[in-house]
Amino acid sequence: MLLSKKRRLGRKIEEMTVGEKLKLTEKVEDKDLLLYLGLTNDGNPLYIQHDYASQTEFGKPIVPAIMLNGIVTSAISKYFPGPGSHVQEQHLRFPKPVYHYETIELLFEVKEIDVIQNLVTITVVAENEDSEIVIEGKLVASAPRTLEQSIEE
């Protein structure tokens, strides 16, 4: 049974420190785009049709912003604070497009920790291969904590 398995949780709020950083590199592949488009039924030609996208200001197909948002929030869930954490608020900007097959480098940094509310504020900046900012913003996430930990406090 899945629920009976003991899973490793991410870090508790007390284990995190202001100024802590995490750097990740992600490459957007066609298989990722096709999976996203299939799940959402999003047929925007700007994302998949080279002939259409070549006639726009972008010149070629771009990665949907919501897919980039998913890369950011999954980093919170997987690493920073990690499994058991939950994004409660986010403010992201996408000043430049990300193109198919492009590699982006993301830098996350802990800016604030609220132990009482069990919340951590994290900034993110992502750059493309030309060192242009393609994502920037801020997220607020609750760190993992079990029901027993909540009751004890």
Backbone torsions as a table, in degrees:
resi	resn	phi	psi	omega
1	MET	NA	134.1	-176.8
2	LEU	-62.9	-40.0	-175.9
3	LEU	-69.7	-27.4	-177.4
4	SER	-79.7	-15.4	179.0
5	LYS	-69.8	135.1	176.4
6	LYS	-83.1	120.6	-179.3
7	ARG	-110.7	146.5	178.2
8	ARG	-74.0	128.2	176.9
9	LEU	-92.2	162.5	175.1
10	GLY	-71.1	-167.1	-175.7
11	ARG	-79.7	141.8	175.1
12	LYS	-72.0	160.3	-178.0
13	ILE	-57.0	-36.7	-178.8
14	GLU	-69.0	-16.3	-179.0
15	GLU	-92.6	-1.9	-178.8
16	MET	-102.6	154.5	179.6
17	THR	-133.3	145.5	176.0
18	VAL	-62.4	136.2	179.9
19	GLY	97.0	-12.3	178.0
20	GLU	-61.5	141.6	-177.1
21	LYS	-129.6	154.9	175.8
22	LEU	-138.7	130.5	178.1
23	LYS	-117.0	131.1	179.1
24	LEU	-130.7	151.7	174.6
25	THR	-121.6	131.0	-179.8
26	GLU	-130.1	138.0	173.6
27	LYS	-116.2	130.1	-178.7
28	VAL	-90.3	116.3	-178.3
29	GLU	-103.4	161.5	177.5
30	ASP	-59.1	-38.2	-179.2
31	LYS	-61.0	-36.9	178.4
32	ASP	-67.1	-43.6	179.1
33	LEU	-63.9	-44.2	-179.4
34	LEU	-64.7	-38.1	177.2
35	LEU	-63.9	-46.8	177.8
36	TYR	-58.6	-50.3	-177.0
37	LEU	-63.4	-35.8	177.7
38	GLY	-68.3	-40.4	-179.5
39	LEU	-68.9	-35.4	-173.7
40	THR	-99.4	-10.7	-175.9
41	ASN	58.5	34.5	-179.4
42	ASP	-90.9	108.1	-178.0
43	GLY	-101.5	25.1	-179.4
44	ASN	-56.5	120.0	-178.5
45	PRO	-63.7	-19.5	178.5
46	LEU	-65.3	-23.4	-178.2
47	TYR	-91.0	-22.7	-171.2
48	ILE	-134.8	-17.5	-176.0
49	GLN	-102.7	108.5	-178.3
50	HIS	-61.0	-39.7	-178.1
51	ASP	-65.3	-41.0	177.7
52	TYR	-68.6	-50.9	-175.8
53	ALA	-61.0	-29.8	-180.0
54	SER	-66.5	-18.9	179.7
55	GLN	-95.3	5.6	-179.2
56	THR	-105.6	176.0	177.6
57	GLU	-62.2	-19.3	-177.1
58	PHE	-84.2	-27.3	176.2
59	GLY	82.5	-22.1	178.6
60	LYS	-160.5	166.6	-176.6
61	PRO	-59.4	144.0	-179.7
62	ILE	-114.9	163.9	178.0
63	VAL	-85.1	131.8	178.6
64	PRO	-59.2	139.9	-179.5
65	ALA	-59.1	-37.6	-178.7
66	ILE	-65.6	-29.3	176.4
67	MET	-70.0	-38.7	175.5
68	LEU	-65.3	-38.8	176.0
69	ASN	-57.8	-40.9	178.2
70	GLY	-62.7	-37.9	177.1
71	ILE	-62.3	-42.7	-179.5
72	VAL	-65.1	-50.8	-175.8
73	THR	-69.9	-30.3	177.7
74	SER	-68.9	-28.6	175.8
75	ALA	-64.6	-36.5	176.5
76	ILE	-64.6	-47.1	-178.2
77	SER	-66.1	-35.9	-175.4
78	LYS	-87.8	-36.5	-168.1
79	TYR	-127.2	-36.2	-158.0
80	PHE	-140.5	77.5	14.9
81	PRO	-80.6	-20.8	174.5
82	GLY	115.8	-167.4	-176.3
83	PRO	-51.5	131.9	-178.3
84	GLY	97.5	-10.0	178.2
85	SER	-83.3	165.3	-177.1
86	HIS	-147.4	125.7	177.4
87	VAL	-73.5	124.3	-179.3
88	GLN	-106.7	-20.7	-178.5
89	GLU	-155.3	144.8	176.1
90	GLN	-152.5	145.5	176.2
91	HIS	-136.1	107.1	-178.0
92	LEU	-123.7	143.0	173.7
93	ARG	-118.8	150.9	179.5
94	PHE	-127.4	75.6	-172.1
95	PRO	-66.3	-25.5	178.1
96	LYS	-132.1	149.0	179.0
97	PRO	-72.8	155.1	170.8
98	VAL	-108.7	130.9	-177.4
99	TYR	-99.5	160.5	176.9
100	HIS	-53.5	141.7	178.3
101	TYR	68.9	5.0	179.9
102	GLU	-78.6	146.2	175.5
103	THR	-102.1	131.6	176.6
104	ILE	-119.2	146.5	176.7
105	GLU	-111.4	124.4	-177.4
106	LEU	-108.1	136.8	176.1
107	LEU	-122.5	118.4	177.5
108	PHE	-104.9	142.7	176.8
109	GLU	-141.7	134.4	176.5
110	VAL	-75.4	122.4	-178.4
111	LYS	-105.1	-35.2	-179.1
112	GLU	-144.5	148.6	174.7
113	ILE	-131.7	126.3	176.4
114	ASP	-116.1	96.1	-175.7
115	VAL	-64.3	-40.7	-177.6
116	ILE	-62.4	-45.7	179.3
117	GLN	-83.8	-8.1	-177.5
118	ASN	61.5	40.6	-177.9
119	LEU	-121.2	144.3	176.2
120	VAL	-125.9	133.6	176.8
121	THR	-101.3	126.9	-174.9
122	ILE	-127.5	132.6	173.4
123	THR	-96.5	156.5	176.3
124	VAL	-138.5	138.7	172.6
125	VAL	-135.4	130.2	178.2
126	ALA	-123.2	138.8	178.5
127	GLU	-121.4	148.9	175.1
128	ASN	-85.7	-173.3	-177.3
129	GLU	-65.9	-18.1	177.8
130	ASP	-96.8	14.1	-179.9
131	SER	63.1	26.3	175.1
132	GLU	-92.3	140.5	178.8
133	ILE	-73.4	125.2	179.9
134	VAL	-113.1	-20.6	175.8
135	ILE	-143.1	137.2	170.1
136	GLU	-150.2	145.9	180.0
137	GLY	169.5	-165.2	-173.9
138	LYS	-142.1	141.7	176.9
139	LEU	-130.0	148.6	172.4
140	VAL	-119.1	125.6	-177.7
141	ALA	-131.4	147.6	171.8
142	SER	-86.6	138.4	177.4
143	ALA	-78.5	158.3	-179.3
144	PRO	-62.7	140.6	173.6
145	ARG	-161.8	140.0	-178.7
146	THR	-84.8	167.2	178.5
147	LEU	-59.6	-39.8	179.5
148	GLU	-60.6	-40.9	179.0
149	GLN	-63.8	-39.2	-179.9
150	SER	-64.9	-40.6	-178.4
151	ILE	-68.9	-37.5	-178.9
152	GLU	-64.2	-28.7	-173.1
153	GLU	-81.0	NA	NA
